[in-house]
Amino acid sequence: MTILLGILLILTVGILPMVIYALILWWFDRYEKEPVGLLIAAFLWGAVPAVIFSIIAELVLDIPISAFVDPAAASVIGVAVIAPIAEEIFKGAAVLLLLLFFRREIDSPLDGIIYGGLVGFGFAAVENIVYFAGAFAEEGAAGVLLLTVFRAFIFGLNHAMFTGLTGLGLALTRTSPNKVVKIVAPILGLLMGMTAHGIHNGSLVLSAGLCWPCLFTFISDWGGALILLGVIVWSSVRERQWIVEFLAGEVERGTLGRSDYDVVCSYISRVSVRTSALFSGDFRRWWDLGHYYRLATELAFDKRRLTLFPDEKDTRARIVQLRKQVIELGKRLSPGQ
């Protein structure tokens, strides 16, 4: 019974905080929610393939390193250098695959951070379980709870922050018209993620004998998290500006009514209108309103993209298609229809 309770405790404190953090990050994507299937896939990539590939790479690379340096140095190199490089490459691979096969879903810097963060939270959940299991075997439930304070709360955002930097870089290569940014951003994002990861791991190794390296850990971890939070807030504000600017002309074209335009431009109004539909028992209308707002937002984003990449014929065709869908769904949602 004790073992079963221990397993339940390990799974709960290992996974639940990461899921909560993932939901909070998902909430920040207020105007154009990413497909749930892709978000789950990103989380699961971090939890399974990224973990497996990273372990294999670290074990393989440890062999030549151990042959040239003493065990203590090999351990430090493995933790502070090899692990950050391997883990960030395989975690970042998920965002790269999304960029290659679902590139239309990445239409702002925020999207890259969202997907990268989800991958990081999935990876952290599995890593937590491994560390908590070791703590339970040595110190019981008390050891698990103590470690939870550090891994799930004090350093709970780390892996999401590391891979969020990679995701941001990959998103910029998709959304920026600047050729230099397209080439440099993904490389710089990955290097920043690796560096932040390396500083975290290396500082913790040094802090086993000294206290002052912990300062670098906190500065790097929370500094990086705050920087990404700033980018998230800035991106959210910019997305609303795009909606306001690029849907204004759609009111004149008759694609959107003025009242619908006002609602689409306000996150609070969107929530209010959909909540009213839900509380009235009209689940179908609640669902259709969400789809309607998403289509209108995609229309705004694609119109903005066309100003940056005027030669993209597929984007131009997508705009025409979205206009038709918005008009059709808007008529169905109009009172009396």
C-alpha positions in Angstrom: 0.0 0.0 0.0 2.9 2.4 0.9 4.4 1.8 -2.5 1.1 2.4 -4.3 0.6 5.6 -2.5 4.2 6.6 -3.3 3.6 6.0 -7.0 0.4 8.0 -6.9 2.3 10.8 -5.1 5.1 10.8 -7.6 2.8 10.8 -10.6 0.7 13.6 -9.2 3.4 16.0 -8.2 5.5 15.1 -11.2 2.8 15.6 -13.9 0.0 17.8 -12.4 2.1 21.0 -12.0 3.4 20.8 -15.5 -0.1 20.3 -16.9 -1.3 23.4 -14.9 1.6 25.4 -16.3 0.8 24.2 -19.8 -2.8 25.4 -19.4 -1.7 28.8 -18.1 0.6 29.1 -21.1 -2.2 28.0 -23.4 -4.4 30.7 -21.9 -2.0 33.4 -23.1 -2.7 32.4 -26.7 -6.0 34.3 -26.4 -7.0 35.3 -29.9 -6.1 32.3 -32.1 -5.9 29.1 -30.0 -3.6 26.5 -31.5 -5.2 23.1 -32.4 -5.6 21.0 -29.3 -4.2 17.9 -31.1 -1.0 19.7 -32.0 -0.6 21.0 -28.4 -1.0 17.5 -27.0 1.4 16.1 -29.6 4.0 18.7 -28.6 3.6 17.8 -24.9 3.8 14.1 -25.6 6.9 14.6 -27.8 8.6 16.2 -24.9 7.5 13.4 -22.6 8.5 10.4 -24.8 10.6 10.8 -27.9 12.7 13.7 -26.7 13.5 11.9 -23.4 14.4 8.7 -25.1 16.6 10.3 -27.8 18.3 12.5 -25.3 19.2 9.5 -23.0 20.6 7.6 -25.9 22.6 10.5 -27.1 24.0 11.3 -23.7 25.0 7.7 -23.1 26.7 7.4 -26.4 28.6 10.7 -26.0 29.6 9.8 -22.5 31.8 6.9 -23.8 34.5 9.0 -25.6 34.4 11.7 -22.9 35.0 9.2 -20.1 38.0 7.8 -22.1 39.8 11.1 -22.0 38.9 12.7 -18.6 38.5 11.5 -15.1 35.1 10.4 -13.9 34.4 13.6 -11.9 35.1 15.8 -14.8 33.2 13.6 -17.2 30.2 13.9 -14.9 30.3 17.7 -14.9 30.8 17.8 -18.7 27.9 15.4 -19.1 25.5 17.4 -16.9 26.6 21.0 -17.9 27.4 20.5 -21.6 26.2 17.3 -23.2 22.8 17.1 -21.5 21.8 20.7 -22.5 22.9 20.2 -26.1 21.3 16.8 -26.6 18.0 17.7 -24.8 17.5 21.0 -26.5 18.1 19.6 -29.9 15.6 16.8 -29.5 13.0 19.0 -27.8 13.5 21.7 -30.4 13.0 19.0 -33.1 9.3 19.0 -32.2 8.8 22.7 -33.1 10.9 22.2 -36.3 8.6 19.4 -37.4 5.6 21.5 -36.7 7.1 24.3 -38.8 7.8 21.9 -41.6 4.4 20.1 -41.7 2.0 22.6 -40.0 3.6 25.9 -40.9 0.3 27.7 -41.2 -0.3 27.2 -37.5 2.8 29.2 -36.6 1.9 32.7 -37.6 3.3 34.8 -34.7 6.2 34.7 -32.3 3.8 33.6 -29.6 3.0 30.4 -31.3 6.6 29.3 -31.3 6.8 30.0 -27.5 3.6 28.1 -26.9 4.7 24.9 -28.8 8.2 25.1 -27.4 6.8 25.6 -23.9 4.5 22.6 -24.2 7.4 20.4 -25.3 9.4 21.6 -22.3 6.6 20.9 -19.9 6.2 17.3 -21.3 9.9 16.7 -20.9 9.9 18.1 -17.3 7.0 15.9 -16.3 8.9 12.7 -17.1 12.2 14.1 -15.7 10.3 14.9 -12.5 8.9 11.4 -12.2 12.4 9.9 -12.5 13.9 12.3 -9.9 10.9 11.9 -7.5 11.1 8.1 -7.8 14.8 8.3 -6.7 13.9 10.6 -3.8 11.1 8.3 -2.7 13.4 5.3 -2.7 15.9 7.1 -0.5 13.9 9.3 1.8 10.2 8.4 1.3 7.4 10.8 0.8 9.1 13.6 2.7 12.0 13.5 0.2 9.6 13.7 -2.7 7.7 16.7 -1.3 10.9 18.6 -0.5 12.2 17.9 -4.1 8.8 19.0 -5.4 9.3 22.5 -4.1 12.5 22.8 -6.2 11.6 20.9 -9.3 7.9 21.7 -9.7 7.9 25.3 -8.4 11.2 27.1 -8.0 12.6 25.6 -11.2 9.3 24.4 -12.7 9.4 26.6 -15.7 12.9 25.8 -16.8 12.5 23.3 -19.6 9.6 25.3 -21.0 11.8 28.4 -21.0 14.7 26.6 -22.6 12.7 25.2 -25.5 10.5 28.3 -25.7 13.6 30.2 -26.8 14.1 27.7 -29.6 10.4 27.9 -30.5 10.6 31.7 -30.6 13.6 31.5 -33.0 11.8 29.1 -35.3 8.7 31.2 -35.3 10.7 34.2 -36.3 12.1 32.4 -39.3 8.5 31.7 -40.4 7.1 35.2 -39.7 9.9 37.6 -40.4 10.5 39.0 -44.0 14.1 39.8 -43.1 16.4 37.2 -44.6 19.0 37.7 -41.9 16.5 37.0 -39.2 15.2 33.9 -41.0 18.7 32.4 -40.9 20.0 33.7 -37.6 16.9 33.5 -35.4 16.5 29.7 -35.2 20.2 29.2 -34.6 20.3 31.9 -32.0 17.2 30.6 -30.3 18.6 27.1 -30.0 21.9 28.4 -28.7 20.2 30.6 -26.1 18.2 27.6 -24.9 21.3 25.4 -24.7 23.2 28.2 -22.9 20.4 28.8 -20.3 20.1 25.1 -19.8 23.9 24.7 -19.4 24.1 27.6 -16.9 21.3 26.0 -14.9 22.9 22.6 -14.8 26.4 23.8 -14.3 25.4 26.2 -11.5 23.6 23.4 -9.6 26.7 21.2 -9.9 28.9 23.9 -8.5 26.4 24.8 -5.8 26.9 21.3 -4.3 30.2 22.7 -2.8 29.6 26.4 -2.9 26.5 28.6 -2.4 27.2 31.6 -4.7 26.6 29.6 -8.0 22.9 29.4 -7.0 22.7 33.1 -7.8 23.5 32.4 -11.5 20.9 29.7 -11.5 18.1 32.1 -10.3 19.3 34.9 -12.5 19.4 32.7 -15.6 16.2 30.8 -14.9 13.9 33.6 -13.8 15.6 36.1 -16.0 14.9 34.0 -19.0 11.3 33.2 -17.9 10.6 37.0 -17.4 12.1 37.8 -20.9 9.8 35.2 -22.5 6.9 36.5 -20.5 7.6 39.9 -21.8 7.6 38.6 -25.4 4.4 36.7 -24.7 2.6 39.8 -23.5 4.0 41.9 -26.3 3.0 39.3 -28.9 -0.5 39.2 -27.4 -0.9 43.0 -27.6 0.4 42.9 -31.2 -2.0 40.2 -32.2 -4.9 42.3 -31.0 -3.6 45.3 -33.0 -3.4 43.1 -36.1 -7.0 42.1 -35.6 -8.2 45.6 -35.1 -6.2 46.9 -38.1 -6.8 44.2 -40.7 -10.4 43.4 -40.0 -11.5 47.0 -40.1 -11.7 46.8 -43.9 -13.8 43.6 -43.7 -16.6 45.6 -42.1 -16.7 47.8 -45.1 -16.6 44.8 -47.4 -19.5 43.2 -45.5 -17.5 40.2 -44.3 -18.2 41.2 -40.7 -20.9 43.2 -39.1 -19.8 46.1 -36.9 -21.0 44.4 -33.7 -19.2 41.2 -34.6 -16.0 43.2 -35.4 -16.2 44.8 -31.9 -16.5 41.4 -30.3 -13.7 39.8 -32.3 -11.4 42.7 -31.4 -11.9 42.2 -27.6 -10.9 39.0 -25.7 -13.2 39.9 -22.9 -16.2 40.4 -25.2 -15.4 37.0 -26.9 -15.5 35.2 -23.6 -18.6 37.1 -22.5 -20.6 36.3 -25.6 -19.6 32.6 -25.6 -20.2 32.2 -21.9 -23.8 33.6 -22.4 -24.4 31.0 -25.1 -23.0 28.2 -22.9 -25.1 29.2 -19.9 -28.2 29.4 -22.0 -27.7 25.8 -22.8 -26.8 26.3 -26.5 -23.6 24.3 -26.7 -23.7 24.3 -30.6 -23.8 28.1 -30.7 -21.0 28.3 -28.1 -18.8 26.0 -30.3 -19.7 27.9 -33.5 -18.9 31.2 -32.0 -15.4 30.0 -31.1 -14.9 28.7 -34.6 -16.2 32.0 -36.0 -13.8 34.1 -33.9 -10.9 31.8 -34.9 -11.7 32.1 -38.6 -11.9 35.9 -38.4 -8.6 36.1 -36.5 -6.9 33.8 -39.1 -8.3 36.2 -41.8 -6.6 39.1 -40.0 -3.4 37.3 -39.6 -3.2 36.1 -43.2 -4.0 39.7 -44.4 -1.1 40.9 -42.4 1.2 38.2 -43.7 0.3 39.2 -47.2 1.6 42.7 -46.5 4.9 41.1 -45.6 5.0 38.4 -48.3 2.9 39.9 -51.2 4.0 37.1 -53.6 2.5 34.3 -51.6 -0.3 33.0 -53.8 -1.4 30.4 -51.3 -1.9 33.1 -48.6 -4.0 35.2 -51.1 -6.1 32.2 -51.9 -6.5 31.4 -48.2 -7.8 34.9 -47.5 -10.5 34.5 -50.2 -11.5 31.1 -48.6 -11.5 32.6 -45.1 -13.8 35.5 -46.2 -16.3 33.0 -47.5 -16.2 30.9 -44.4 -16.6 33.9 -42.1 -19.6 35.2 -44.1 -21.3 31.9 -44.1 -20.8 31.2 -40.4 -21.7 34.8 -39.5 -25.1 34.4 -41.3 -25.8 31.2 -39.5 -25.0 32.8 -36.1 -27.1 35.9 -36.8 -30.3 36.2 -34.8 -33.3 34.8 -36.6 -31.2 32.4 -38.7 
